[in-house]
Amino acid sequence: MVYSVSDLRLPCSPSVYSFNQSSFNASRRSSSFSLLLKKDLFSRKIFVKKSSYDSDSSPLTVASKKVLVPDDQGEGASSLTDELESPSTISDDPQVIHDVESEEMEDDTKIEIEEQESIPKELSTPLNRKISTEKSEAKPRTVPPPGIGQKIYEIDPSLLGFRQHLDYRYAQYKRMREEIDRYEGGLEVFSRGYEKLGFVRSEMGITYREWAPGAKSAALIGDFNNWNPNADIMNRNEFGVWEIFLPNNADGSPAIPHGSRVKIRMETPSGIKDSIPAWIKFSVQAPGEIPYNGIYYDPPEEEKYVFKHPQPKRPKSLRIYESHVGMSSPEPMINTYANFRDDVLPRIKRLGYNAVQIMAIQEHSYYASFGYHVTNFFAPSSRFGTPDDLKSLIDKAHELGILVLMDIVHSHASNNVLDGLNMFDGTDGHYFHTGSRGHHSVWDSRLFNYGSWEVLRYLLSNARWWLEEYKFDGYRFDGVTSMMYIHHGLQVGFTGNYNEYFGYATDVDAVVYLMLVNDMIHGLYPEAVTIGEDVSGMPTFCIPVQDGGVGFDYRLHMAIADKWIEILKKRDEDWKMGEIVHTLTNRRWMEKCVAYAESHDQALVGDKTIAFWLMDKDMYEFMALDRPSTALIDRGIALHKMIRLVTMGIGGEGYLNFMGNEFGHPEWIDFPRGDQRLPNGVVIPGNSYSYDKCRRRFDLGDADYLRYRGMQEFDQAMQHVEEKYGFMTSEHTYISRKDEKDRVIVFERGNLVFVFNFHWNNSYFDYRVGCAKPGKYKIVLDSDDPLLGGFGRLDHNAEYFSFEGWYDDRPRSFMVYAPNRTAVVYALVEDEPKAVNNLELVEIPETVKPAAAEPVKDSEPDEESEPLDS
């Protein structure tokens, strides 16, 4: 299969995990293989805005400072080492890069370097550059100073028993903030590392800097210099930063043309190595080649995408459509950013979701990794198009009022030596922990050293880059549980005991990084959303950093999907209403969750989607409306809708759905792959690199002659009811019934009353349900609606009037018909008269005896009612 980037069709093949030096042949200063080059590129004039770190000269000046040195055990910065400016001093440890601001600053802002009295101040030479304050004047941004971090004990007094650990954690966070303020000018400056490292364009030329302390020599090579390792030798400073300045050509054009390939060649302890620059903004796999190549991406001003639409405000209720651009086509192919923009975004809008979460954005050489083995952290995946194509997609989403969240991976990195960060400078401990602590045994990937100063710069800058350059509206942070614990959550069953969260198993450096990145994001981008994928239930996870928390807006409620799979393996008779309710409501007070019945995880090969668990192979033969259904299909469609609604109803303050699951996608996900031979000789068969299972059959959900259509229409109705009533974020939630004999769950959320009858056979007439507010209720969502794939057993014109009297611990109640395997939502009609006339309307007819106001049942609910807002 091939994919297209700027009129070039490039093959998509998995990369390799070993180094293989390549030879190249091209012309100096002009490229015979310029992937994105326009015909008139050499004659154009360049107009660029200079950043506050642009330099007209190549030398990088560092000042006398204290620097953090990770200890040998990788536990973080254990000591402070004094480093003075000295050209002859070479350090193998990661050090602080610090630019002293020039006296030419237009905004008169200077960074003062504070030193302890025992350390003499050294003079340093300022970088010779001009400073543009256009960006800072347009968007003055600051990160508020740390708070006192004590509110967590008011929110959860149980934390007082672990105060020593939590106060230490917060002290480490404050210390890092202070160090960043002292040596980097603050978190706002520190998080703009992409303005000083990597390729930085100025009016005079291009400066390239790379932190590679393990390298013995370095040279910039590429199409622009005929891949000559002797043409552009880089210089190293005492902190392991290599640098070269390439002045513009005589005609004013840049020394490196836009779209040409670049790499850094280093002599390392592991031998000669060509690496893609760590801060590269684009990388591409060329035809007939296995390794990727870094691409110098700097299109002319007239070709750069200009955002036209403002970013939407953060919605109160977050309804997320999880998606993957490459597999978003109904056809067996790798889809593009442009196609996703034109075909999928309007679908997301029509369905009623207000946010799209896009996976696999960061470049990953192995497609089947689902984007989780990142090789190039600052580069959008070239499989789907160019960086400007991605910007166009995001801008279109904003036009539609849809937030765009990125599935960002900072929990680990690909172990690919050729294309990624692994062994970048020939050493095992460059960006990662050394030894076994630097390797994830299950994911087969590398683990970052969050106690390293330069790793913090890299990851914080990466988190800012996507928000700043591409206008993403926030993140879903992947694998946070793995980050927060040295055991990575492997073979650990979290029971909720606080000793599991606050002890020697906790990676405090990683937690502090998460506090810093949330602090930076929410300080500089107040409307941005952060969601953490944590299965452990770490307390304080979604409490603001200034209050002592980790700072996420939402936790991904991962236990719900696992519970549904567990339940679906049982007979209907063994489903427990109390167990369902407990799983959905088991979350921490004042910490918001995003609930989901199934995400991409449940759709992967080796697992089964909810639809497939329910209907299995019958989905292939009995989903056509012109053919008789089966009991399995009727059951599956009914329960699929109920599972989604009850999850959205009480599972959290946000909701997520993986694309295609809204209509019960019949197929799993299987990325194209070949046979894999394990070290023990066992061969895992591939699928002959087939894309048949790596797509989404949206045509099934749209077909009015298939039963998938009703399931999709129900999902749309569900989203629009939430949009109208905002029940997910209502302060009022009360579960009044979870009846194990009737198989009925009843709860209130806001002014809505939800009634679920999970019984496989029994329908209940005149079923009494409790409510809080008096008045008239009407049906606003009915899973049994024929338009939504049901049997039409309810009259939507019927009105339901409350009457006084305690029932299920509620002050009022009303009577409903609850057919088997249905979910019905009743809304209070607030604009109707609520005076004495209402009492007359609900007068019970003589034919109905008081004892018969309740359906005939074997027994009362066997569990107590459960308030959530107490």
Disulfide bonds with the S-S distance in Angstrom:
none
